[in-house]
Amino acid sequence: MRRLTAIVALCASVAACAAPNMPTEPGTALDRATQNALEGRWVTSETRSPSVCSAPEQDSYEIEFRRTGGAVWVTDTVDNDARVKITAASKADKKILLTLEGDNSSMTITLVGPGEMRVNAKFNNPGYDGVEWAYRCQAPRPEIVEALSPDKAVWFTRRTQSDPFFVEAPANTSGQDLCSGNPYQKKDTTVLEFELIGPVRYDIYEWKDGQYRRDWVIAGSRVGPDGTIAFSTEPKSATSSFTVRQTGNEIYVRELDMKLVRCSG
């Protein structure tokens, strides 16, 4: 929990934590093999315990290079998350230094063996400094959204407070500022959030009347000749498919029969 609080505070003061400001080509000094070894979802543990992968709720890191050029997504057990940009990286033998956006913020990683690492994470605000073990419990699954360009995935994705979300735009609201105030709390208003960067989990979330309502776990994607994006979803999702057509700053979702406008955080 302490780690996430530190990162949220960091992102609140650094605009570059938002996905649109991240490069789409790797900007680090790590070779592809090292990036491949790091990418995925790493579950953390205070003690050396590979069995943490079977635990239902655990803090974790998701490390990604392919679509943002380098980012760490940190999730805690109360389902809060934050993404921090990797600004530089270096490697000496099995030790890797990831420099993160923000003063004196970094992760020093020692690869102990396949799927096991020791992490020393330092975040400047409020001064978290912790050492822990981490285990690669899930490999990256880039094939799920390989039909989308990196820029398109970033255009949709919300992981920090400054990333975009989508607000329902009824027919009688043309010209109105639907993004003002707090759309999440507006009565009879649907808000969607997309997670299309991964590298492990890809989702679409729906809020209505200030409450989380349901989600779609994405299992695959394809893009039609007209640019329409068709997502297939996993069985427990709200519907078996989710089809999105973008026109400028708006999207239309066929399964919801709904037009939504893109808002910045």
Secondary structure, 3 states (H helix, E strand, C coil): CHHHHHHHHHHHHCHHHCHHHCCCCCCCCCCHHHHHHHCEEEEEECCCCHHHHHCCCCCEEEEECCCCCCEEEEECCCCCEEEEEEEEEEEECCEEEEEECCCCCEEEEEEEECCEEEEEEECCCCCCEEEEEEEEEECCCHHHHCCCCHHHHHHHECCCCCCCEEEECCHHHCCCCCCCCCHHHCCCCEEEEEECCCCCCCEEEEEECCEEEEEEEEEEEEECCCCCEEEEECCCCCCCEEEEEEECCEEEECCCCEEEEEECC
